Amino acid sequence: MPPRDPLSLRELEVCQWAAEGKQVSDIAKILGITPRTVTFHLERIAEKLGASNKSQAISWALKQGLVRLNIDAALVGNVDEDGQ
Protein backbone atom coordinates (compact mmCIF):
# COMPACT_ATOMS: atom_id res chain seq x y z
CA MET A 1 0.00 0.00 0.00
CA PRO A 2 1.69 3.26 -1.10
CA PRO A 3 1.78 6.19 1.31
CA ARG A 4 -1.19 8.53 1.19
CA ASP A 5 1.24 11.44 1.02
CA PRO A 6 4.95 11.01 0.34
CA LEU A 7 7.20 11.05 3.39
CA SER A 8 9.36 14.15 3.77
CA LEU A 9 13.13 13.86 3.84
CA ARG A 10 13.11 14.38 7.62
CA GLU A 11 10.41 11.74 8.08
CA LEU A 12 12.48 9.31 6.02
CA GLU A 13 15.53 10.07 8.20
CA VAL A 14 13.54 9.48 11.39
CA CYS A 15 12.03 6.33 9.92
CA GLN A 16 15.46 5.01 8.92
CA TRP A 17 16.92 5.49 12.40
CA ALA A 18 13.81 3.97 14.01
CA ALA A 19 14.10 0.97 11.68
CA GLU A 20 17.70 0.58 12.86
CA GLY A 21 16.35 0.26 16.39
CA LYS A 22 17.26 3.69 17.73
CA GLN A 23 15.15 5.11 20.55
CA VAL A 24 13.46 8.51 20.26
CA SER A 25 16.12 10.18 22.43
CA ASP A 26 18.92 8.71 20.30
CA ILE A 27 17.29 9.83 17.05
CA ALA A 28 16.86 13.31 18.49
CA LYS A 29 20.57 13.54 19.34
CA ILE A 30 21.66 12.17 15.97
CA LEU A 31 19.47 14.60 14.01
CA GLY A 32 19.89 17.58 16.36
CA ILE A 33 16.17 17.91 17.10
CA THR A 34 14.05 17.49 20.21
CA PRO A 35 12.58 14.12 21.25
CA ARG A 36 9.11 15.69 20.89
CA THR A 37 9.88 16.52 17.25
CA VAL A 38 10.99 12.93 16.63
CA THR A 39 7.73 11.70 18.15
CA PHE A 40 5.81 14.14 15.94
CA HIS A 41 7.55 12.78 12.83
CA LEU A 42 6.87 9.18 13.88
CA GLU A 43 3.18 10.03 14.34
CA ARG A 44 3.06 11.65 10.89
CA ILE A 45 4.80 8.62 9.34
CA ALA A 46 2.20 6.31 10.86
CA GLU A 47 -0.60 8.59 9.67
CA LYS A 48 0.77 8.82 6.14
CA LEU A 49 1.25 5.06 5.89
CA GLY A 50 -2.14 4.30 7.42
CA ALA A 51 -0.51 2.41 10.29
CA SER A 52 -2.00 2.12 13.75
CA ASN A 53 1.30 2.55 15.60
CA LYS A 54 5.00 3.30 15.21
CA SER A 55 6.06 -0.34 14.97
CA GLN A 56 3.57 -1.08 12.23
CA ALA A 57 4.61 2.06 10.35
CA ILE A 58 8.30 1.09 10.47
CA SER A 59 7.46 -2.45 9.36
CA TRP A 60 5.40 -1.16 6.43
CA ALA A 61 8.10 1.36 5.46
CA LEU A 62 10.64 -1.48 5.32
CA LYS A 63 8.27 -3.72 3.38
CA GLN A 64 7.54 -0.97 0.85
CA GLY A 65 11.24 -0.19 0.42
CA LEU A 66 10.91 3.36 1.75
CA VAL A 67 13.82 2.62 4.09
CA ARG A 68 16.35 -0.19 4.20
CA LEU A 69 18.26 -1.75 7.05
CA ASN A 70 22.02 -1.36 7.04
CA ILE A 71 22.73 -5.09 6.82
CA ASP A 72 26.51 -4.59 6.66
CA ALA A 73 26.46 -3.15 10.17
CA ALA A 74 24.55 -6.20 11.42
CA LEU A 75 26.78 -8.91 9.95
CA VAL A 76 28.14 -11.33 12.50
CA GLY A 77 30.74 -14.01 11.84
CA ASN A 78 29.89 -17.67 12.19
CA VAL A 79 30.46 -19.25 15.56
CA ASP A 80 31.70 -22.81 15.66
CA GLU A 81 30.30 -25.46 18.00
CA ASP A 82 32.84 -24.57 20.70
CA GLY A 83 31.51 -21.01 20.78
CA GLN A 84 34.63 -19.56 19.18
C-alpha positions as CSV (number, residue, x, y, z in Angstrom):
1,M,0.0,0.0,0.0
2,P,1.7,3.3,-1.1
3,P,1.8,6.2,1.3
4,R,-1.2,8.5,1.2
5,D,1.2,11.4,1.0
6,P,5.0,11.0,0.3
7,L,7.2,11.1,3.4
8,S,9.4,14.2,3.8
9,L,13.1,13.9,3.8
10,R,13.1,14.4,7.6
11,E,10.4,11.7,8.1
12,L,12.5,9.3,6.0
13,E,15.5,10.1,8.2
14,V,13.5,9.5,11.4
15,C,12.0,6.3,9.9
16,Q,15.5,5.0,8.9
17,W,16.9,5.5,12.4
18,A,13.8,4.0,14.0
19,A,14.1,1.0,11.7
20,E,17.7,0.6,12.9
21,G,16.3,0.3,16.4
22,K,17.3,3.7,17.7
23,Q,15.2,5.1,20.6
24,V,13.5,8.5,20.3
25,S,16.1,10.2,22.4
26,D,18.9,8.7,20.3
27,I,17.3,9.8,17.1
28,A,16.9,13.3,18.5
29,K,20.6,13.5,19.3
30,I,21.7,12.2,16.0
31,L,19.5,14.6,14.0
32,G,19.9,17.6,16.4
33,I,16.2,17.9,17.1
34,T,14.0,17.5,20.2
35,P,12.6,14.1,21.2
36,R,9.1,15.7,20.9
37,T,9.9,16.5,17.2
38,V,11.0,12.9,16.6
39,T,7.7,11.7,18.1
40,F,5.8,14.1,15.9
41,H,7.6,12.8,12.8
42,L,6.9,9.2,13.9
43,E,3.2,10.0,14.3
44,R,3.1,11.6,10.9
45,I,4.8,8.6,9.3
46,A,2.2,6.3,10.9
47,E,-0.6,8.6,9.7
48,K,0.8,8.8,6.1
49,L,1.3,5.1,5.9
50,G,-2.1,4.3,7.4
51,A,-0.5,2.4,10.3
52,S,-2.0,2.1,13.8
53,N,1.3,2.6,15.6
54,K,5.0,3.3,15.2
55,S,6.1,-0.3,15.0
56,Q,3.6,-1.1,12.2
57,A,4.6,2.1,10.4
58,I,8.3,1.1,10.5
59,S,7.5,-2.4,9.4
60,W,5.4,-1.2,6.4
61,A,8.1,1.4,5.5
62,L,10.6,-1.5,5.3
63,K,8.3,-3.7,3.4
64,Q,7.5,-1.0,0.8
65,G,11.2,-0.2,0.4
66,L,10.9,3.4,1.8
67,V,13.8,2.6,4.1
68,R,16.4,-0.2,4.2
69,L,18.3,-1.7,7.1
70,N,22.0,-1.4,7.0
71,I,22.7,-5.1,6.8
72,D,26.5,-4.6,6.7
73,A,26.5,-3.2,10.2
74,A,24.6,-6.2,11.4
75,L,26.8,-8.9,10.0
76,V,28.1,-11.3,12.5
77,G,30.7,-14.0,11.8
78,N,29.9,-17.7,12.2
79,V,30.5,-19.2,15.6
80,D,31.7,-22.8,15.7
81,E,30.3,-25.5,18.0
82,D,32.8,-24.6,20.7
83,G,31.5,-21.0,20.8
84,Q,34.6,-19.6,19.2
